[in-house]
């Protein structure tokens, strides 16, 4: 999750990116619609339902928060801070998060490190956290692979005066994570379900591909997806976990459509699941017959949208999770939790603990605008 995208700067840096709300003949993130078959494929049929594309995310709100945090930190010496951003797996999705974090550190005048377990393994993430503690890290943000497994290191960090910020996937507040900055995952899943509903015309059989069936962000997304399909003729036939292994995700997708010809939709929850689903559909010559709705904006995902193999992708804003995350970590460490929360509170969601980075939807119709926004922010890959 890559939990989904997207990835961006504050109000001043994204002012040029307008809201794109389009009635399209192709799918949008989480909301799939049939597109044209890619070269060499057969079977594209039927007109695609209209789907809305939107890449505004929550940029305006977070832009105002960034300005408030900068004002609160003005004249503070931040040069001795050593901050860290620890994500759940080394995939293209997090390139935007790294870009945002790097820019945030530069603007702060602080140093820091971006860490990602190469294979998305829990033992690797736990080792990273242990190493950071040994390096006297000032504060860190974390996209936890397993919220239960990281409970002890988070509580230990909090007791040692090391602030922890949950990003991408929420953590229980009682475990010591002061805030959650990231995608409202239930809403993202619901957008995916609405997209699938449009793509299938309200009837069909869907298989969910996901990296983990226990990670909070995945659980919330799948719940939102299923809730959006209630009352329709669409059945969620199976949920296949791949343990954050893209090769396994591809095998799961191939098995899903080969063993059950009745499967007409695939929903890829993690950033590599969408491309894996698209590869399986394309290889089987079923482009346009099996609709694919994905999460996130990996380069492969965007290419498959351009080709019409993926009908839509629901995107997040990892750039903001990196950039605003850096400022929140600095504030939590230098100003303290109470003073930081006083600044942050007006920007929170109704639950009082979530800073939404927003949800976007990318389709063929707004793909060029989305790519231009990525380029403007220096996001590659």
Secondary structure, DSSP 8 states (H G I E B T S, - for coil): -----B----HHHHTT--------SS-BTTB-------TT-----S-------B--TTHHHHHHHHHHHHHHHTT---TT-EEEEEES--STHHHHHHHHHHHHHHHHT-EEEEEE-TT--HHHHHHHHHHHHHTT-SEEEE--S-TTTTHHHHHHHHHTT-EEEEESS---GGGTEEEEEE--HHHHHHHHHHHHHHHHTTEEEEEEEES-SSSHHHHHHHHHHHHHHTTSEEEEEEEEE-TT-HHHHHHHHHHHHHH-TT--EEEE-SHHHHHHHHHHHHHTT-BTTBEEEEES--HHHHHHHHHTSS-EEEE-BHHHHHHHHHHHHHHHHHT-HHHHHHHHGGGS-TTSSEEE---EEE-GGGHHHHHHHHHHTT---
